[in-house]
Amino acid sequence: MSPSDSLRRELTLLVLSRYPLVVLESPEEGRVEDLVARVAADLSLPLLVWSSSTGLARGTASPGSSGAARGGRLAETEEPERALATLAGMAGEVLVLFQDLHPYFDRPEVVRRLRDLGRSFAGSRSTAVLAGVGVELPSSLISDAARLELALPDQRELEHLVRRTAAELAAHAPGGRPGGVEIDLDGNQVASLARALLGLHRDEARRLLYQAALADGRLSVDDLERLLQGKRQRVEAGGLLQWVEPVGGLDVLGGAANLKRWVERRCDAFGETARRFGLEPPKGLLLTGVPGTGKSLACRAVAGAWNLPLLSLDPGRLFDKFIGETESNLRRALATAEGVAPAVLWIDEIEKALAEGGASADGGLAQRIRGTLLTWMQERPVDRAPVFVMATANEVERLPVELLRRGRFDEVFFFDLPVAADRERIFALHLTRRGRKPETFDLPALARASEGFSGAEIEGVVVAALYSAFSARRPLATEIVLEEIAATRPLARLRPEAVERVRAWGQNHARPA
């Protein structure tokens, strides 16, 4: 059953269960109108659609179109108070769709009339559907309402959209192009385009298909990269998710043998073969440890090793983003990650989003955001939408205890300061990356001299040595790198108590990476 069919069934059940109010979250007005119109037709209920620009208008299902067909308008119902009063005086059952009524909830008379309408609808199949983005009900209305969210289209729905859009383009190319657009797609290629559009709303996907086809007068599998690029831009437009390029694979990590082994054993866990074997896709990892030891790099390396898209959720922007808004934006960002799945969702420094404490000056918003994120991490459907969460944390003592228990993460790995053998490998990696041959350097001497250095600090030493060699017009050599090591004070020496506190926590609560 597609997400749209499932939601149609849920909305029908709520109407039959005599819910007077239903909140329907979605930015896609066309899909919402179409859904509500079909439920009204299924139940033989008259449909009215309200917006502040048109007032109340009669609506009917319009198969194959985006939205409901509008009929006669009821005069002088543009103001919400008048519309609600008109509905309260109607006889018989009715299904009413309100588009963006929630901005008027700051008017006490609107809330009062909506509450009265709910009481008059009680016990009948009459229902008011409140649609829009960020619909938060006043507390006096919550007990009378149910909440639904229109999910992103799945693979089957998007394949249907690709075929329908291709037929439209083949029949007539908009924009003055003579004739239609050339269509060169077989069944497998239609599926490939649909997969590239996962994570987008229907209208966004349709616009990208039009854009790709009209760019060269042809729609084919060659448009995959254009669609993916367009999707990246749309995913990032919300301001919370960023599409990040993974790194080549696990070889970029100098050390982390336990983590590498864990990841390699699960490299095929997202496929149908693993599902038939009785396995669910893995849920995620929490990476803690001393700052600069490669936790963020490990997230990019895992996505590269599994060849999965990598989406970054920036917790530092969460609360800035939500000033004057609601946590519904976070829910949409998480829904987008599910739509792109299978994918890796990277939450760097997760303690910024989930740290315990906080003031109540935000009206409880911080607690609600934490609750939304924690609930999603626990209950997301990894079998249907496998989103592998990779979170990093430097200040683990700030994390809520419930985050660390089984169910939200499969494992907690601790990244300690690298031992001598790992420091040799890290020096070799950074020297190779900058065009030097590691075998021409005394790597054991560099490792001994850099005891207590993190991987990031070793990289900084190599970069500083390169600047010194370039300035002196000398080739980079072991002696220059040793001079930079001697001139560097690592965090383990600057703040030994803080580093030892983190290391003690990791030894007692996490698995060594």
Helices and strands as residue ranges (DSSP letters): H 3-16, E 21-25, H 29-42, E 47-51, E 55-61, E 68-73, H 80-88, E 95-99, G 102-104, H 108-121, E 127-132, G 139-144, E 145-149, H 155-171, E 182-184, H 187-196, H 202-216, E 218-220, G 221-223, H 224-237, E 241-244, G 250-252, H 257-264, H 272-276, E 284-289, H 295-306, E 310-313, G 315-317, H 318-322, H 328-340, E 343-347, H 351-354, H 365-379, E 387-393, G 396-398, G 401-403, E 411-415, H 420-433, G 438-440, H 443-449, H 455-471, H 478-487, H 491-494, H 496-509, E 511-512
